[in-house]
Amino acid sequence: METLIKNLNLEAKGLWLPITISIILLLVALLMPKKNIGWRELYITMGVIGLVTWVADGIFARFLDLVDFGHPKISGIGELITYSFVPSSLAVIYLNYLNQANRWKLVIIFTLISILIEWSVVQVGYMKLTHWNHLFSIPIFIIVYSIILPLHFKLIQCNKD
């Protein structure tokens, strides 16, 4: 039991912020009025984006050691909740409001939200940038919001009844 508690990494500095952000974004994604995205697309997007996020964590945080969350050697509860819900909730919210008329406005808004979340988690001490810079994240967020998520949305709607 002591090992389980230690592996949750509950004493990590700034743990409260990523958990709070995760809960708020997940509640918004689940409770917002559904415009472009239904429960089926929400379910698929949460799973796909969650998986991609965990793979990215394996590459960027573990293999390349570019960032650390909480304790560098432990994937605690904060990392589990953050990676599972922040990117996928943002993706669901983004896709729900996406249309051709507001595409670039949303890309800019969600890129800013994403960089603000990343910056704030660093500021409270939960995330440590080892070989990374916030400026590196900006083009990644722009590519995700302008190309990857719209492509994902087209793919999950192709067999929609």
PyMOL commands that set and color helices and strands:
alter all, ss='L'
color gray80, all
select helices_A, chain A and resi 2-7+16-31+39-63+77-97+103-123+134-157
alter helices_A, ss='H'
color red, helices_A
select strands_A, chain A and resi 67-69+127-129
alter strands_A, ss='S'
color yellow, strands_A
deselect
rebuild
show_as cartoon
